[in-house]
């Protein structure tokens, strides 16, 4: 298992693309890997040393983050709109996730019971959801009263857009629509903000690249 700034990533050969917006390989490509791995490192940092009972990764993609998340919980759940979970189960056989459950579900419409999870994690997911408010409402529903929602989202940034366009060969406008303008407003109006920060300290508020949140129910 590879280690990068205390972040554990699976061997690249064990992963494969699950959708048009699954860019797991960027985490292994210089220089964009430093931007992409930063997101996961920040979420791991916000999870801290506490071990959660029930943790959900919303938008699991290829399973890149699962080995790290498994260290932070007793019961690990993962959802995505794709159905390529055979490869993730193969990943589990190598890294042995804690009590792991994966299913094809959308973050804005899950079949989990109310107040199921102590922690919900979403790394660069909400910007791809057609209705961010609907997704946030669903996340609140499945979070326990004292549960946390930890997420990181890209903001509009010329620097970030340059890298995203270069590597994806797509326009960020085509990729995200207007979601990046709205996601912070929706999050802050629906949750209590415990922590908020930017990829670039001090100047990040004025030149945002990624914004991260540790949130609780109001």
Buried (B, 14 or more C-beta within 10 A) or exposed (E): EEEBEEBBBBEBEBBBBBBEBBBBBBBBEEEBBEBBBBBBBBBBBBBEEEEBEBBBBBBBBBBBBBBBBBBBBEBBBBBBBBEBBEBBEEBBEEBEBBEBEBBEBBBBEBEBEEBBBBBBBBBBBBBBBEEBBBBBEBBBBBBBEEBBBBBBBBBBBEEBBEBBBEBBEEEBEEBBEEBBEBBBEBBEEBBEEEEBBBBBEEEBEEBBBBBBBBBBBE
